[in-house]
Amino acid sequence: MIDKELLEILACPACKGDVELKTEKIVCKNCGKKYPVKDGIPIMLIEEAES
Ligand SMILES: [Zn+2]
């Protein structure tokens, strides 16, 4: 589980937008890219994102 403080410091690497946690994915509120979470660690890489 990802804690809220960590989520608050994360930003979308593509657009620097705010992100939110949605069932096992980090979703950018701005551009909608989805980043995977592996072993509880968000993978904030544009190459790993699904749009
Ligand atoms: Zn974004």
mmCIF file of the protein (N, C-alpha, C, O) and its ligand, coordinates in Angstrom:
data_MODEL
# 
_entry.id   MODEL 
# 
loop_
_entity.id 
_entity.type 
_entity.pdbx_number_of_molecules 
1 polymer     1 
2 non-polymer 1 
# 
_entity_poly.entity_id                      1 
_entity_poly.type                           'polypeptide(L)' 
_entity_poly.nstd_linkage                   no 
_entity_poly.nstd_monomer                   no 
_entity_poly.pdbx_seq_one_letter_code       MIDKELLEILACPACKGDVELKTEKIVCKNCGKKYPVKDGIPIMLIEEAES 
_entity_poly.pdbx_seq_one_letter_code_can   MIDKELLEILACPACKGDVELKTEKIVCKNCGKKYPVKDGIPIMLIEEAES 
_entity_poly.pdbx_strand_id                 A 
# 
loop_
_entity_poly_seq.entity_id 
_entity_poly_seq.num 
_entity_poly_seq.mon_id 
_entity_poly_seq.hetero 
1 1  MET n 
1 2  ILE n 
1 3  ASP n 
1 4  LYS n 
1 5  GLU n 
1 6  LEU n 
1 7  LEU n 
1 8  GLU n 
1 9  ILE n 
1 10 LEU n 
1 11 ALA n 
1 12 CYS n 
1 13 PRO n 
1 14 ALA n 
1 15 CYS n 
1 16 LYS n 
1 17 GLY n 
1 18 ASP n 
1 19 VAL n 
1 20 GLU n 
1 21 LEU n 
1 22 LYS n 
1 23 THR n 
1 24 GLU n 
1 25 LYS n 
1 26 ILE n 
1 27 VAL n 
1 28 CYS n 
1 29 LYS n 
1 30 ASN n 
1 31 CYS n 
1 32 GLY n 
1 33 LYS n 
1 34 LYS n 
1 35 TYR n 
1 36 PRO n 
1 37 VAL n 
1 38 LYS n 
1 39 ASP n 
1 40 GLY n 
1 41 ILE n 
1 42 PRO n 
1 43 ILE n 
1 44 MET n 
1 45 LEU n 
1 46 ILE n 
1 47 GLU n 
1 48 GLU n 
1 49 ALA n 
1 50 GLU n 
1 51 SER n 
# 
loop_
_struct_asym.id 
_struct_asym.entity_id 
A 1 
B 2 
# 
loop_
_chem_comp.id 
_chem_comp.type 
_chem_comp.mon_nstd_flag 
ALA 'L-peptide linking' y 
ASN 'L-peptide linking' y 
ASP 'L-peptide linking' y 
CYS 'L-peptide linking' y 
GLU 'L-peptide linking' y 
GLY 'peptide linking'   y 
ILE 'L-peptide linking' y 
LEU 'L-peptide linking' y 
LYS 'L-peptide linking' y 
MET 'L-peptide linking' y 
PRO 'L-peptide linking' y 
SER 'L-peptide linking' y 
THR 'L-peptide linking' y 
TYR 'L-peptide linking' y 
VAL 'L-peptide linking' y 
ZN  non-polymer         . 
# 
_pdbx_entity_nonpoly.entity_id   2 
_pdbx_entity_nonpoly.name        ? 
_pdbx_entity_nonpoly.comp_id     ZN 
# 
_pdbx_nonpoly_scheme.asym_id         B 
_pdbx_nonpoly_scheme.entity_id       2 
_pdbx_nonpoly_scheme.mon_id          ZN 
_pdbx_nonpoly_scheme.ndb_seq_num     1 
_pdbx_nonpoly_scheme.pdb_seq_num     101 
_pdbx_nonpoly_scheme.auth_seq_num    101 
_pdbx_nonpoly_scheme.pdb_mon_id      ZN 
_pdbx_nonpoly_scheme.auth_mon_id     ZN 
_pdbx_nonpoly_scheme.pdb_strand_id   A 
_pdbx_nonpoly_scheme.pdb_ins_code    . 
# 
loop_
_atom_site.group_PDB 
_atom_site.id 
_atom_site.type_symbol 
_atom_site.label_atom_id 
_atom_site.label_alt_id 
_atom_site.label_comp_id 
_atom_site.label_asym_id 
_atom_site.label_entity_id 
_atom_site.label_seq_id 
_atom_site.pdbx_PDB_ins_code 
_atom_site.Cartn_x 
_atom_site.Cartn_y 
_atom_site.Cartn_z 
_atom_site.occupancy 
_atom_site.B_iso_or_equiv 
_atom_site.pdbx_formal_charge 
_atom_site.auth_seq_id 
_atom_site.auth_comp_id 
_atom_site.auth_asym_id 
_atom_site.auth_atom_id 
_atom_site.pdbx_PDB_model_num 
ATOM   1   N  N  . MET A 1 1  ? 0.850  -1.204 0.000   1.00 0.00 ? 1   MET A N  1 
ATOM   2   C  CA . MET A 1 1  ? 0.000  0.000  0.000   1.00 0.00 ? 1   MET A CA 1 
ATOM   3   C  C  . MET A 1 1  ? 0.879  1.244  0.000   1.00 0.00 ? 1   MET A C  1 
ATOM   4   O  O  . MET A 1 1  ? 1.877  1.317  0.716   1.00 0.00 ? 1   MET A O  1 
ATOM   5   N  N  . ILE A 1 2  ? 0.503  2.189  -0.788  1.00 0.00 ? 2   ILE A N  1 
ATOM   6   C  CA . ILE A 1 2  ? 1.269  3.426  -0.905  1.00 0.00 ? 2   ILE A CA 1 
ATOM   7   C  C  . ILE A 1 2  ? 0.705  4.461  0.055   1.00 0.00 ? 2   ILE A C  1 
ATOM   8   O  O  . ILE A 1 2  ? -0.508 4.658  0.114   1.00 0.00 ? 2   ILE A O  1 
ATOM   9   N  N  . ASP A 1 3  ? 1.567  5.114  0.798   1.00 0.00 ? 3   ASP A N  1 
ATOM   10  C  CA . ASP A 1 3  ? 0.996  6.080  1.732   1.00 0.00 ? 3   ASP A CA 1 
ATOM   11  C  C  . ASP A 1 3  ? 0.780  7.439  1.066   1.00 0.00 ? 3   ASP A C  1 
ATOM   12  O  O  . ASP A 1 3  ? 1.400  7.771  0.055   1.00 0.00 ? 3   ASP A O  1 
ATOM   13  N  N  . LYS A 1 4  ? -0.114 8.201  1.666   1.00 0.00 ? 4   LYS A N  1 
ATOM   14  C  CA . LYS A 1 4  ? -0.554 9.462  1.063   1.00 0.00 ? 4   LYS A CA 1 
ATOM   15  C  C  . LYS A 1 4  ? 0.566  10.481 0.945   1.00 0.00 ? 4   LYS A C  1 
ATOM   16  O  O  . LYS A 1 4  ? 0.614  11.253 -0.012  1.00 0.00 ? 4   LYS A O  1 
ATOM   17  N  N  . GLU A 1 5  ? 1.463  10.481 1.916   1.00 0.00 ? 5   GLU A N  1 
ATOM   18  C  CA . GLU A 1 5  ? 2.563  11.450 1.858   1.00 0.00 ? 5   GLU A CA 1 
ATOM   19  C  C  . GLU A 1 5  ? 3.442  11.200 0.644   1.00 0.00 ? 5   GLU A C  1 
ATOM   20  O  O  . GLU A 1 5  ? 3.884  12.137 -0.021  1.00 0.00 ? 5   GLU A O  1 
ATOM   21  N  N  . LEU A 1 6  ? 3.687  9.936  0.366   1.00 0.00 ? 6   LEU A N  1 
ATOM   22  C  CA . LEU A 1 6  ? 4.489  9.596  -0.809  1.00 0.00 ? 6   LEU A CA 1 
ATOM   23  C  C  . LEU A 1 6  ? 3.756  10.042 -2.074  1.00 0.00 ? 6   LEU A C  1 
ATOM   24  O  O  . LEU A 1 6  ? 4.355  10.609 -2.989  1.00 0.00 ? 6   LEU A O  1 
ATOM   25  N  N  . LEU A 1 7  ? 2.475  9.780  -2.108  1.00 0.00 ? 7   LEU A N  1 
ATOM   26  C  CA . LEU A 1 7  ? 1.667  10.143 -3.268  1.00 0.00 ? 7   LEU A CA 1 
ATOM   27  C  C  . LEU A 1 7  ? 1.706  11.654 -3.519  1.00 0.00 ? 7   LEU A C  1 
ATOM   28  O  O  . LEU A 1 7  ? 1.712  12.101 -4.666  1.00 0.00 ? 7   LEU A O  1 
ATOM   29  N  N  . GLU A 1 8  ? 1.732  12.424 -2.443  1.00 0.00 ? 8   GLU A N  1 
ATOM   30  C  CA . GLU A 1 8  ? 1.728  13.878 -2.591  1.00 0.00 ? 8   GLU A CA 1 
ATOM   31  C  C  . GLU A 1 8  ? 3.019  14.419 -3.193  1.00 0.00 ? 8   GLU A C  1 
ATOM   32  O  O  . GLU A 1 8  ? 3.004  15.445 -3.873  1.00 0.00 ? 8   GLU A O  1 
ATOM   33  N  N  . ILE A 1 9  ? 4.127  13.742 -2.953  1.00 0.00 ? 9   ILE A N  1 
ATOM   34  C  CA . ILE A 1 9  ? 5.385  14.240 -3.525  1.00 0.00 ? 9   ILE A CA 1 
ATOM   35  C  C  . ILE A 1 9  ? 5.618  13.743 -4.945  1.00 0.00 ? 9   ILE A C  1 
ATOM   36  O  O  . ILE A 1 9  ? 6.490  14.245 -5.653  1.00 0.00 ? 9   ILE A O  1 
ATOM   37  N  N  . LEU A 1 10 ? 4.840  12.766 -5.348  1.00 0.00 ? 10  LEU A N  1 
ATOM   38  C  CA . LEU A 1 10 ? 4.992  12.261 -6.713  1.00 0.00 ? 10  LEU A CA 1 
ATOM   39  C  C  . LEU A 1 10 ? 4.313  13.196 -7.705  1.00 0.00 ? 10  LEU A C  1 
ATOM   40  O  O  . LEU A 1 10 ? 3.282  13.801 -7.410  1.00 0.00 ? 10  LEU A O  1 
ATOM   41  N  N  . ALA A 1 11 ? 4.907  13.301 -8.878  1.00 0.00 ? 11  ALA A N  1 
ATOM   42  C  CA . ALA A 1 11 ? 4.277  14.063 -9.950  1.00 0.00 ? 11  ALA A CA 1 
ATOM   43  C  C  . ALA A 1 11 ? 4.475  13.284 -11.240 1.00 0.00 ? 11  ALA A C  1 
ATOM   44  O  O  . ALA A 1 11 ? 5.429  12.519 -11.389 1.00 0.00 ? 11  ALA A O  1 
ATOM   45  N  N  . CYS A 1 12 ? 3.578  13.491 -12.140 1.00 0.00 ? 12  CYS A N  1 
ATOM   46  C  CA . CYS A 1 12 ? 3.666  12.835 -13.436 1.00 0.00 ? 12  CYS A CA 1 
ATOM   47  C  C  . CYS A 1 12 ? 4.928  13.310 -14.165 1.00 0.00 ? 12  CYS A C  1 
ATOM   48  O  O  . CYS A 1 12 ? 5.122  14.514 -14.336 1.00 0.00 ? 12  CYS A O  1 
ATOM   49  N  N  . PRO A 1 13 ? 5.782  12.386 -14.593 1.00 0.00 ? 13  PRO A N  1 
ATOM   50  C  CA . PRO A 1 13 ? 7.012  12.814 -15.274 1.00 0.00 ? 13  PRO A CA 1 
ATOM   51  C  C  . PRO A 1 13 ? 6.750  13.401 -16.661 1.00 0.00 ? 13  PRO A C  1 
ATOM   52  O  O  . PRO A 1 13 ? 7.602  14.099 -17.212 1.00 0.00 ? 13  PRO A O  1 
ATOM   53  N  N  . ALA A 1 14 ? 5.587  13.121 -17.219 1.00 0.00 ? 14  ALA A N  1 
ATOM   54  C  CA . ALA A 1 14 ? 5.271  13.623 -18.551 1.00 0.00 ? 14  ALA A CA 1 
ATOM   55  C  C  . ALA A 1 14 ? 4.804  15.073 -18.507 1.00 0.00 ? 14  ALA A C  1 
ATOM   56  O  O  . ALA A 1 14 ? 5.201  15.879 -19.348 1.00 0.00 ? 14  ALA A O  1 
ATOM   57  N  N  . CYS A 1 15 ? 3.960  15.410 -17.530 1.00 0.00 ? 15  CYS A N  1 
ATOM   58  C  CA . CYS A 1 15 ? 3.356  16.748 -17.524 1.00 0.00 ? 15  CYS A CA 1 
ATOM   59  C  C  . CYS A 1 15 ? 3.482  17.462 -16.188 1.00 0.00 ? 15  CYS A C  1 
ATOM   60  O  O  . CYS A 1 15 ? 3.031  18.598 -16.041 1.00 0.00 ? 15  CYS A O  1 
ATOM   61  N  N  . LYS A 1 16 ? 4.101  16.793 -15.203 1.00 0.00 ? 16  LYS A N  1 
ATOM   62  C  CA . LYS A 1 16 ? 4.275  17.337 -13.847 1.00 0.00 ? 16  LYS A CA 1 
ATOM   63  C  C  . LYS A 1 16 ? 2.957  17.535 -13.106 1.00 0.00 ? 16  LYS A C  1 
ATOM   64  O  O  . LYS A 1 16 ? 2.892  18.274 -12.123 1.00 0.00 ? 16  LYS A O  1 
ATOM   65  N  N  . GLY A 1 17 ? 1.925  16.877 -13.579 1.00 0.00 ? 17  GLY A N  1 
ATOM   66  C  CA . GLY A 1 17 ? 0.620  16.990 -12.941 1.00 0.00 ? 17  GLY A CA 1 
ATOM   67  C  C  . GLY A 1 17 ? 0.527  16.162 -11.665 1.00 0.00 ? 17  GLY A C  1 
ATOM   68  O  O  . GLY A 1 17 ? 1.384  15.321 -11.393 1.00 0.00 ? 17  GLY A O  1 
ATOM   69  N  N  . ASP A 1 18 ? -0.510 16.408 -10.896 1.00 0.00 ? 18  ASP A N  1 
ATOM   70  C  CA . ASP A 1 18 ? -0.767 15.626 -9.685  1.00 0.00 ? 18  ASP A CA 1 
ATOM   71  C  C  . ASP A 1 18 ? -1.218 14.224 -10.065 1.00 0.00 ? 18  ASP A C  1 
ATOM   72  O  O  . ASP A 1 18 ? -1.857 14.005 -11.094 1.00 0.00 ? 18  ASP A O  1 
ATOM   73  N  N  . VAL A 1 19 ? -0.863 13.290 -9.203  1.00 0.00 ? 19  VAL A N  1 
ATOM   74  C  CA . VAL A 1 19 ? -1.254 11.905 -9.462  1.00 0.00 ? 19  VAL A CA 1 
ATOM   75  C  C  . VAL A 1 19 ? -2.113 11.387 -8.307  1.00 0.00 ? 19  VAL A C  1 
ATOM   76  O  O  . VAL A 1 19 ? -2.058 11.903 -7.191  1.00 0.00 ? 19  VAL A O  1 
ATOM   77  N  N  . GLU A 1 20 ? -2.905 10.356 -8.603  1.00 0.00 ? 20  GLU A N  1 
ATOM   78  C  CA . GLU A 1 20 ? -3.685 9.721  -7.553  1.00 0.00 ? 20  GLU A CA 1 
ATOM   79  C  C  . GLU A 1 20 ? -3.575 8.218  -7.712  1.00 0.00 ? 20  GLU A C  1 
ATOM   80  O  O  . GLU A 1 20 ? -3.282 7.699  -8.790  1.00 0.00 ? 20  GLU A O  1 
ATOM   81  N  N  . LEU A 1 21 ? -3.822 7.534  -6.602  1.00 0.00 ? 21  LEU A N  1 
ATOM   82  C  CA . LEU A 1 21 ? -3.735 6.081  -6.612  1.00 0.00 ? 21  LEU A CA 1 
ATOM   83  C  C  . LEU A 1 21 ? -5.080 5.475  -6.962  1.00 0.00 ? 21  LEU A C  1 
ATOM   84  O  O  . LEU A 1 21 ? -6.100 5.789  -6.348  1.00 0.00 ? 21  LEU A O  1 
ATOM   85  N  N  . LYS A 1 22 ? -5.066 4.609  -7.950  1.00 0.00 ? 22  LYS A N  1 
ATOM   86  C  CA . LYS A 1 22 ? -6.274 3.871  -8.320  1.00 0.00 ? 22  LYS A CA 1 
ATOM   87  C  C  . LYS A 1 22 ? -5.909 2.414  -8.480  1.00 0.00 ? 22  LYS A C  1 
ATOM   88  O  O  . LYS A 1 22 ? -5.057 2.066  -9.297  1.00 0.00 ? 22  LYS A O  1 
ATOM   89  N  N  . THR A 1 23 ? -6.535 1.582  -7.722  1.00 0.00 ? 23  THR A N  1 
ATOM   90  C  CA . THR A 1 23 ? -6.310 0.131  -7.773  1.00 0.00 ? 23  THR A CA 1 
ATOM   91  C  C  . THR A 1 23 ? -5.026 -0.308 -8.475  1.00 0.00 ? 23  THR A C  1 
ATOM   92  O  O  . THR A 1 23 ? -5.037 -0.657 -9.655  1.00 0.00 ? 23  THR A O  1 
ATOM   93  N  N  . GLU A 1 24 ? -3.939 -0.284 -7.743  1.00 0.00 ? 24  GLU A N  1 
ATOM   94  C  CA . GLU A 1 24 ? -2.656 -0.821 -8.213  1.00 0.00 ? 24  GLU A CA 1 
ATOM   95  C  C  . GLU A 1 24 ? -1.972 0.033  -9.272  1.00 0.00 ? 24  GLU A C  1 
ATOM   96  O  O  . GLU A 1 24 ? -0.940 -0.365 -9.812  1.00 0.00 ? 24  GLU A O  1 
ATOM   97  N  N  . LYS A 1 25 ? -2.527 1.189  -9.572  1.00 0.00 ? 25  LYS A N  1 
ATOM   98  C  CA . LYS A 1 25 ? -1.895 2.061  -10.555 1.00 0.00 ? 25  LYS A CA 1 
ATOM   99  C  C  . LYS A 1 25 ? -1.860 3.475  -10.002 1.00 0.00 ? 25  LYS A C  1 
ATOM   100 O  O  . LYS A 1 25 ? -2.700 3.869  -9.193  1.00 0.00 ? 25  LYS A O  1 
ATOM   101 N  N  . ILE A 1 26 ? -0.861 4.229  -10.461 1.00 0.00 ? 26  ILE A N  1 
ATOM   102 C  CA . ILE A 1 26 ? -0.815 5.659  -10.174 1.00 0.00 ? 26  ILE A CA 1 
ATOM   103 C  C  . ILE A 1 26 ? -1.315 6.347  -11.434 1.00 0.00 ? 26  ILE A C  1 
ATOM   104 O  O  . ILE A 1 26 ? -0.761 6.157  -12.517 1.00 0.00 ? 26  ILE A O  1 
ATOM   105 N  N  . VAL A 1 27 ? -2.358 7.140  -11.289 1.00 0.00 ? 27  VAL A N  1 
ATOM   106 C  CA . VAL A 1 27 ? -2.974 7.777  -12.450 1.00 0.00 ? 27  VAL A CA 1 
ATOM   107 C  C  . VAL A 1 27 ? -2.776 9.285  -12.374 1.00 0.00 ? 27  VAL A C  1 
ATOM   108 O  O  . VAL A 1 27 ? -3.023 9.903  -11.339 1.00 0.00 ? 27  VAL A O  1 
ATOM   109 N  N  . CYS A 1 28 ? -2.332 9.865  -13.470 1.00 0.00 ? 28  CYS A N  1 
ATOM   110 C  CA . CYS A 1 28 ? -2.163 11.316 -13.533 1.00 0.00 ? 28  CYS A CA 1 
ATOM   111 C  C  . CYS A 1 28 ? -3.529 11.974 -13.709 1.00 0.00 ? 28  CYS A C  1 
ATOM   112 O  O  . CYS A 1 28 ? -4.294 11.624 -14.607 1.00 0.00 ? 28  CYS A O  1 
ATOM   113 N  N  . LYS A 1 29 ? -3.817 12.939 -12.828 1.00 0.00 ? 29  LYS A N  1 
ATOM   114 C  CA . LYS A 1 29 ? -5.105 13.625 -12.916 1.00 0.00 ? 29  LYS A CA 1 
ATOM   115 C  C  . LYS A 1 29 ? -5.151 14.567 -14.102 1.00 0.00 ? 29  LYS A C  1 
ATOM   116 O  O  . LYS A 1 29 ? -6.228 14.944 -14.563 1.00 0.00 ? 29  LYS A O  1 
ATOM   117 N  N  . ASN A 1 30 ? -3.987 14.944 -14.594 1.00 0.00 ? 30  ASN A N  1 
ATOM   118 C  CA . ASN A 1 30 ? -3.913 15.929 -15.670 1.00 0.00 ? 30  ASN A CA 1 
ATOM   119 C  C  . ASN A 1 30 ? -3.968 15.287 -17.062 1.00 0.00 ? 30  ASN A C  1 
ATOM   120 O  O  . ASN A 1 30 ? -4.827 15.630 -17.875 1.00 0.00 ? 30  ASN A O  1 
ATOM   121 N  N  . CYS A 1 31 ? -3.050 14.359 -17.329 1.00 0.00 ? 31  CYS A N  1 
ATOM   122 C  CA . CYS A 1 31 ? -2.995 13.786 -18.686 1.00 0.00 ? 31  CYS A CA 1 
ATOM   123 C  C  . CYS A 1 31 ? -3.535 12.362 -18.745 1.00 0.00 ? 31  CYS A C  1 
ATOM   124 O  O  . CYS A 1 31 ? -3.705 11.810 -19.832 1.00 0.00 ? 31  CYS A O  1 
ATOM   125 N  N  . GLY A 1 32 ? -3.805 11.765 -17.592 1.00 0.00 ? 32  GLY A N  1 
ATOM   126 C  CA . GLY A 1 32 ? -4.431 10.449 -17.587 1.00 0.00 ? 32  GLY A CA 1 
ATOM   127 C  C  . GLY A 1 32 ? -3.485 9.280  -17.779 1.00 0.00 ? 32  GLY A C  1 
ATOM   128 O  O  . GLY A 1 32 ? -3.940 8.140  -17.872 1.00 0.00 ? 32  GLY A O  1 
ATOM   129 N  N  . LYS A 1 33 ? -2.173 9.526  -17.842 1.00 0.00 ? 33  LYS A N  1 
ATOM   130 C  CA . LYS A 1 33 ? -1.247 8.404  -17.959 1.00 0.00 ? 33  LYS A CA 1 
ATOM   131 C  C  . LYS A 1 33 ? -1.299 7.550  -16.697 1.00 0.00 ? 33  LYS A C  1 
ATOM   132 O  O  . LYS A 1 33 ? -1.499 8.059  -15.594 1.00 0.00 ? 33  LYS A O  1 
ATOM   133 N  N  . LYS A 1 34 ? -1.115 6.237  -16.881 1.00 0.00 ? 34  LYS A N  1 
ATOM   134 C  CA . LYS A 1 34 ? -1.151 5.303  -15.755 1.00 0.00 ? 34  LYS A CA 1 
ATOM   135 C  C  . LYS A 1 34 ? 0.224  4.701  -15.559 1.00 0.00 ? 34  LYS A C  1 
ATOM   136 O  O  . LYS A 1 34 ? 0.841  4.200  -16.498 1.00 0.00 ? 34  LYS A O  1 
ATOM   137 N  N  . TYR A 1 35 ? 0.696  4.759  -14.318 1.00 0.00 ? 35  TYR A N  1 
ATOM   138 C  CA . TYR A 1 35 ? 2.007  4.217  -13.988 1.00 0.00 ? 35  TYR A CA 1 
ATOM   139 C  C  . TYR A 1 35 ? 1.841  2.984  -13.119 1.00 0.00 ? 35  TYR A C  1 
ATOM   140 O  O  . TYR A 1 35 ? 1.014  2.972  -12.207 1.00 0.00 ? 35  TYR A O  1 
ATOM   141 N  N  . PRO A 1 36 ? 2.617  1.950  -13.392 1.00 0.00 ? 36  PRO A N  1 
ATOM   142 C  CA . PRO A 1 36 ? 2.483  0.722  -12.604 1.00 0.00 ? 36  PRO A CA 1 
ATOM   143 C  C  . PRO A 1 36 ? 3.099  0.858  -11.218 1.00 0.00 ? 36  PRO A C  1 
ATOM   144 O  O  . PRO A 1 36 ? 3.973  1.693  -10.988 1.00 0.00 ? 36  PRO A O  1 
ATOM   145 N  N  . VAL A 1 37 ? 2.626  0.018  -10.300 1.00 0.00 ? 37  VAL A N  1 
ATOM   146 C  CA . VAL A 1 37 ? 3.207  -0.072 -8.963  1.00 0.00 ? 37  VAL A CA 1 
ATOM   147 C  C  . VAL A 1 37 ? 3.741  -1.484 -8.820  1.00 0.00 ? 37  VAL A C  1 
ATOM   148 O  O  . VAL A 1 37 ? 3.001  -2.459 -8.950  1.00 0.00 ? 37  VAL A O  1 
ATOM   149 N  N  . LYS A 1 38 ? 5.047  -1.584 -8.547  1.00 0.00 ? 38  LYS A N  1 
ATOM   150 C  CA . LYS A 1 38 ? 5.651  -2.899 -8.397  1.00 0.00 ? 38  LYS A CA 1 
ATOM   151 C  C  . LYS A 1 38 ? 6.187  -3.058 -6.990  1.00 0.00 ? 38  LYS A C  1 
ATOM   152 O  O  . LYS A 1 38 ? 7.018  -2.270 -6.539  1.00 0.00 ? 38  LYS A O  1 
ATOM   153 N  N  . ASP A 1 39 ? 5.711  -4.080 -6.297  1.00 0.00 ? 39  ASP A N  1 
ATOM   154 C  CA . ASP A 1 39 ? 6.122  -4.332 -4.906  1.00 0.00 ? 39  ASP A CA 1 
ATOM   155 C  C  . ASP A 1 39 ? 5.965  -3.083 -4.043  1.00 0.00 ? 39  ASP A C  1 
ATOM   156 O  O  . ASP A 1 39 ? 6.807  -2.805 -3.189  1.00 0.00 ? 39  ASP A O  1 
ATOM   157 N  N  . GLY A 1 40 ? 4.889  -2.333 -4.265  1.00 0.00 ? 40  GLY A N  1 
ATOM   158 C  CA . GLY A 1 40 ? 4.616  -1.156 -3.452  1.00 0.00 ? 40  GLY A CA 1 
ATOM   159 C  C  . GLY A 1 40 ? 5.385  0.086  -3.849  1.00 0.00 ? 40  GLY A C  1 
ATOM   160 O  O  . GLY A 1 40 ? 5.277  1.124  -3.196  1.00 0.00 ? 40  GLY A O  1 
ATOM   161 N  N  . ILE A 1 41 ? 6.163  -0.014 -4.918  1.00 0.00 ? 41  ILE A N  1 
ATOM   162 C  CA . ILE A 1 41 ? 6.954  1.135  -5.362  1.00 0.00 ? 41  ILE A CA 1 
ATOM   163 C  C  . ILE A 1 41 ? 6.409  1.641  -6.694  1.00 0.00 ? 41  ILE A C  1 
ATOM   164 O  O  . ILE A 1 41 ? 6.359  0.902  -7.677  1.00 0.00 ? 41  ILE A O  1 
ATOM   165 N  N  . PRO A 1 42 ? 6.003  2.912  -6.716  1.00 0.00 ? 42  PRO A N  1 
ATOM   166 C  CA . PRO A 1 42 ? 5.489  3.459  -7.970  1.00 0.00 ? 42  PRO A CA 1 
ATOM   167 C  C  . PRO A 1 42 ? 6.608  3.607  -9.002  1.00 0.00 ? 42  PRO A C  1 
ATOM   168 O  O  . PRO A 1 42 ? 7.682  4.125  -8.697  1.00 0.00 ? 42  PRO A O  1 
ATOM   169 N  N  . ILE A 1 43 ? 6.347  3.154  -10.202 1.00 0.00 ? 43  ILE A N  1 
ATOM   170 C  CA . ILE A 1 43 ? 7.329  3.263  -11.274 1.00 0.00 ? 43  ILE A CA 1 
ATOM   171 C  C  . ILE A 1 43 ? 6.954  4.485  -12.114 1.00 0.00 ? 43  ILE A C  1 
ATOM   172 O  O  . ILE A 1 43 ? 6.154  4.396  -13.046 1.00 0.00 ? 43  ILE A O  1 
ATOM   173 N  N  . MET A 1 44 ? 7.550  5.627  -11.763 1.00 0.00 ? 44  MET A N  1 
ATOM   174 C  CA . MET A 1 44 ? 7.172  6.877  -12.413 1.00 0.00 ? 44  MET A CA 1 
ATOM   175 C  C  . MET A 1 44 ? 8.084  7.146  -13.616 1.00 0.00 ? 44  MET A C  1 
ATOM   176 O  O  . MET A 1 44 ? 8.890  8.076  -13.611 1.00 0.00 ? 44  MET A O  1 
ATOM   177 N  N  . LEU A 1 45 ? 7.936  6.326  -14.616 1.00 0.00 ? 45  LEU A N  1 
ATOM   178 C  CA . LEU A 1 45 ? 8.733  6.470  -15.825 1.00 0.00 ? 45  LEU A CA 1 
ATOM   179 C  C  . LEU A 1 45 ? 7.810  6.583  -17.026 1.00 0.00 ? 45  LEU A C  1 
ATOM   180 O  O  . LEU A 1 45 ? 6.864  5.809  -17.171 1.00 0.00 ? 45  LEU A O  1 
ATOM   181 N  N  . ILE A 1 46 ? 8.089  7.537  -17.869 1.00 0.00 ? 46  ILE A N  1 
ATOM   182 C  CA . ILE A 1 46 ? 7.246  7.730  -19.054 1.00 0.00 ? 46  ILE A CA 1 
ATOM   183 C  C  . ILE A 1 46 ? 7.206  6.450  -19.899 1.00 0.00 ? 46  ILE A C  1 
ATOM   184 O  O  . ILE A 1 46 ? 6.168  6.091  -20.456 1.00 0.00 ? 46  ILE A O  1 
ATOM   185 N  N  . GLU A 1 47 ? 8.344  5.777  -19.981 1.00 0.00 ? 47  GLU A N  1 
ATOM   186 C  CA . GLU A 1 47 ? 8.410  4.549  -20.798 1.00 0.00 ? 47  GLU A CA 1 
ATOM   187 C  C  . GLU A 1 47 ? 7.514  3.437  -20.248 1.00 0.00 ? 47  GLU A C  1 
ATOM   188 O  O  . GLU A 1 47 ? 7.076  2.560  -20.993 1.00 0.00 ? 47  GLU A O  1 
ATOM   189 N  N  . GLU A 1 48 ? 7.245  3.480  -18.945 1.00 0.00 ? 48  GLU A N  1 
ATOM   190 C  CA . GLU A 1 48 ? 6.436  2.427  -18.316 1.00 0.00 ? 48  GLU A CA 1 
ATOM   191 C  C  . GLU A 1 48 ? 4.953  2.787  -18.302 1.00 0.00 ? 48  GLU A C  1 
ATOM   192 O  O  . GLU A 1 48 ? 4.117  1.960  -17.936 1.00 0.00 ? 48  GLU A O  1 
ATOM   193 N  N  . ALA A 1 49 ? 4.627  4.004  -18.694 1.00 0.00 ? 49  ALA A N  1 
ATOM   194 C  CA . ALA A 1 49 ? 3.251  4.478  -18.550 1.00 0.00 ? 49  ALA A CA 1 
ATOM   195 C  C  . ALA A 1 49 ? 2.344  3.932  -19.648 1.00 0.00 ? 49  ALA A C  1 
ATOM   196 O  O  . ALA A 1 49 ? 2.764  3.680  -20.778 1.00 0.00 ? 49  ALA A O  1 
ATOM   197 N  N  . GLU A 1 50 ? 1.082  3.762  -19.264 1.00 0.00 ? 50  GLU A N  1 
ATOM   198 C  CA . GLU A 1 50 ? 0.047  3.480  -20.257 1.00 0.00 ? 50  GLU A CA 1 
ATOM   199 C  C  . GLU A 1 50 ? -0.767 4.752  -20.397 1.00 0.00 ? 50  GLU A C  1 
ATOM   200 O  O  . GLU A 1 50 ? -1.085 5.398  -19.399 1.00 0.00 ? 50  GLU A O  1 
ATOM   201 N  N  . SER A 1 51 ? -1.106 5.116  -21.618 1.00 0.00 ? 51  SER A N  1 
ATOM   202 C  CA . SER A 1 51 ? -1.913 6.323  -21.739 1.00 0.00 ? 51  SER A CA 1 
ATOM   203 C  C  . SER A 1 51 ? -3.393 6.006  -21.790 1.00 0.00 ? 51  SER A C  1 
ATOM   204 O  O  . SER A 1 51 ? -4.216 6.916  -21.892 1.00 0.00 ? 51  SER A O  1 
HETATM 205 ZN ZN . ZN  B 2 .  ? 0.529  13.638 -16.617 1.00 0.00 2 101 ZN  A ZN 1 
# 
